[in-house]
Amino acid sequence: MKTLIFTIVAVAGALSTSGCASDPAANAAQRQALSQHFVPVQAHQTNDMALTCGDLRANLEDIGSAISALDTQIAYQKQASNSFSVMSALASISGAYAPNLRSAQLASAEGSIANAGAQIESNQSVSTKELRDMYQYRHDTLMQLFYGRNCTSK
């Protein structure tokens, strides 16, 4: 029985940490998106009315790239949080079948650490989602100006 449980935990752990093979260029783009840092941005800014159609177009491209990178960061943080939750569940299961008190205590500690990691990732995800909303509001404001000035996309 103990061997079966160990095998199930080992296989589940390996599957939860392994990823699918993908395009190296996509991996490089993902690493770049994950390494970017963003600051809060106001939807309306003082120089908005002075922006030309070209300026608006360039700002919209920059904001669109930022939103895409933030979406990548949110997805990564969600995956990390889910991985921590899986590790916590596996530690709890292994603790139920622990052969002695020391093993049960170790499984409980592993579960607590994994729960803490999941909470940290969850909190980070919330602030990244708030940043993404700020950038989306800025994008919407620029789009209103763009169409209000009858600008054309090239």
C-alpha positions in Angstrom: 0.0 0.0 0.0 2.8 2.4 0.9 4.5 1.7 -2.4 1.3 2.4 -4.3 0.8 5.7 -2.6 4.4 6.7 -3.1 4.1 5.9 -6.8 0.9 7.9 -7.2 2.4 10.9 -5.4 5.6 10.7 -7.5 3.7 10.5 -10.8 1.4 13.3 -9.9 4.3 15.4 -8.8 6.1 14.8 -12.0 3.1 15.5 -14.1 2.3 18.8 -12.3 5.8 20.1 -12.7 6.4 19.1 -16.3 5.3 21.2 -19.2 4.6 20.5 -22.9 7.3 21.1 -25.5 6.7 24.4 -27.3 8.3 26.8 -29.8 11.6 28.2 -28.5 10.7 31.7 -29.9 7.4 31.5 -27.9 9.4 30.6 -24.8 11.7 33.6 -25.3 8.7 35.9 -25.7 7.1 34.5 -22.6 10.4 34.9 -20.6 10.5 38.5 -21.8 6.9 39.2 -20.9 7.5 37.7 -17.4 10.5 39.8 -16.8 8.8 43.1 -17.6 7.7 45.4 -14.7 4.9 47.8 -15.0 3.9 50.9 -13.0 0.4 52.1 -12.4 -1.0 54.3 -15.1 -3.8 56.9 -15.1 -6.6 56.5 -17.7 -6.6 60.3 -18.4 -3.4 62.2 -18.6 -2.7 65.9 -18.9 -1.2 65.8 -22.3 -3.8 63.6 -23.9 -5.5 66.4 -25.8 -2.2 67.4 -27.4 -1.5 63.9 -28.9 -1.5 63.6 -32.7 -3.0 60.6 -34.5 0.5 59.2 -34.9 1.2 59.6 -31.2 -2.1 58.0 -30.3 -1.3 55.1 -32.7 2.1 54.6 -31.1 0.7 54.8 -27.5 -2.0 52.3 -28.4 0.6 49.8 -29.7 2.6 50.3 -26.5 -0.4 49.8 -24.3 -1.5 46.8 -26.3 2.0 45.2 -25.8 1.8 45.9 -22.1 -1.6 44.3 -21.8 -0.4 41.2 -23.6 2.6 41.0 -21.3 0.4 41.4 -18.2 -1.9 38.7 -19.5 1.1 36.4 -19.7 2.1 37.3 -16.2 -1.4 36.7 -14.8 -1.5 33.2 -16.5 1.9 32.3 -15.1 1.0 33.4 -11.6 -2.3 31.4 -11.8 -0.4 28.3 -12.9 2.2 28.8 -10.1 -0.6 29.1 -7.5 -2.3 26.0 -8.8 1.0 24.1 -8.6 1.4 25.1 -5.0 -2.1 24.0 -4.3 -1.5 20.6 -5.9 1.7 20.2 -3.8 -0.3 21.1 -0.6 -2.9 18.5 -1.4 -0.3 15.8 -2.1 1.5 16.6 1.1 -1.8 16.3 3.0 -2.5 12.9 1.4 1.0 11.6 2.2 0.5 12.7 5.8 -2.6 10.6 6.2 -0.6 7.5 5.3 2.5 8.4 7.2 4.1 5.4 9.0 5.2 7.4 12.0 4.7 10.8 13.8 7.8 12.4 12.4 6.6 11.7 8.8 3.2 13.0 9.5 4.7 16.2 11.0 6.9 16.6 7.9 3.9 16.2 5.6 2.0 18.8 7.6 4.9 21.3 7.3 5.1 20.7 3.6 1.4 21.3 3.2 1.7 24.6 5.2 4.6 25.8 3.1 2.7 25.0 -0.1 -0.4 26.8 1.1 1.7 29.8 1.9 3.3 29.7 -1.5 -0.2 29.5 -3.1 -1.4 32.5 -1.1 1.7 34.6 -2.1 1.2 33.8 -5.8 -2.6 34.5 -5.5 -1.8 37.9 -3.9 0.7 38.8 -6.6 -1.9 37.8 -9.2 -4.4 40.2 -7.8 -2.1 43.2 -8.0 -1.1 42.2 -11.6 -4.8 42.0 -12.5 -5.3 45.5 -11.1 -2.4 46.8 -13.2 -3.9 45.1 -16.2 -7.2 46.9 -15.6 -5.4 50.2 -15.3 -3.7 49.6 -18.7 -7.0 48.5 -20.2 -8.7 51.8 -19.0 -5.8 53.8 -20.5 -6.2 51.8 -23.8 -10.0 52.6 -23.8 -9.3 56.3 -23.2 -6.8 56.4 -26.1 -9.2 54.6 -28.4 -11.9 57.2 -27.6 -9.5 60.0 -28.5 -8.3 58.1 -31.6 -11.8 57.7 -33.0 -13.0 61.1 -31.8 -10.3 62.7 -33.9 -11.2 60.5 -36.9 -7.7 59.0 -37.0 -7.2 56.1 -39.4 -5.1 53.0 -38.7 -2.3 52.3 -41.1 
